[in-house]
Amino acid sequence: MNDGEDCAAPPQLLSPHSVTDLLHSVDAFLFDCDGVIWKGDKLIDGVPQTLQMLRSKGKKLVFVTNNSTKSRRHYAKKFHSLGISVSEEEIFSSSFAAAMFLKVHDFPREKKVYVIGEEGILEELELEGFTGLGGPEDGKKMVQLKPNCLFEHDKSVGAVVVGLDQYINYYKLQYATLCIRENPGCLFIATNRDAVGHMTDLQEWPGAGCMVAAVCGSTQKEPIVVGKPSTFMMDFLLKKFQITTSRMCMVGDRLDTDILFGQNAGCRTLLVLSGVTTQSGLQDPSNHIQPEYYTSKVSDLLNLLGP
């Protein structure tokens, strides 16, 4: 696939004609969550009815989120609390991707994983039989910068996973830095590098990208990224659902993660303007990532079909 050619074509505003074409040519819709399905804990208008319509037409639905704060189990609960029936099997979170990366690469079970992140990562690691350290528990720990102070870290840590962490502090940064710099062969894994995210419905907040950048700065190393736009999660989707990527459509609100993820894998792409990306951002001359289609929100898939 020639990304340059695909990215150069100007995106089309979704229309009744193109919606019909998209529905006929796609077997699976991949949805981002924050800014697409909901903002914070508030459901975006028309989402349940749209998902129901797609299911009624036999479309496979998959939810691919870079937010690592929750496990798939907790995401399923969030969907249910908002009145949407989604199974854990339909959810692919970057917390799950981090655990899967370690599993696929035969990470030694006797080694531990240090986490800058929240419960989602720790729960997914535990489900795969890995021992996680850190997380929210270390959010309350302080460092004392005084003479002859040696900061101790576990020498059996073989991987550091960094994701979104509202409890990030100097203690965690030092722990992760020592593991990566001093433990032989220690992996540095990032769930994602999103700059910001809709942690609440009214505004954006710093994303995992700034936590990852802090560890990059102190270790002078670049991470292995397992979330979007990396195709690692897509490899899992393909094995599980056996659908050709050209018969999939990635629906997201970010150009540099969602749309690029879809393009990298050879999927159709639909940008919704209900989250991070604005129409002016999409049309800015400095933007070189162009979706196939764009529209204001997910429910346009339903509304444009007409009666």
Secondary structure, DSSP 8 states (H G I E B T S, - for coil): --HHHHHHS--EE--HHHHHHHHHH-SEEEE--BTTTEETTEE-TTHHHHHHHHHHTT-EEEEEE---SS-HHHHHHHHHHTT----GGGEEEHHHHHHHHHHHTT--TTSEEEEES-HHHHHHHHHTT-EEEEGGGGGG------TT------TTEEEEEE---TT--HHHHHHHHHHHHHSTT-EEEES---SEE-SSSS--EE-HHHHHHHHHHHHT---EE-STTSTHHHHHHHHHH---GGGEEEEES-IIIIIHHHHHHT-EEEEETTSS--HHHHH-TT-----SEEES-TTHHHHTT--
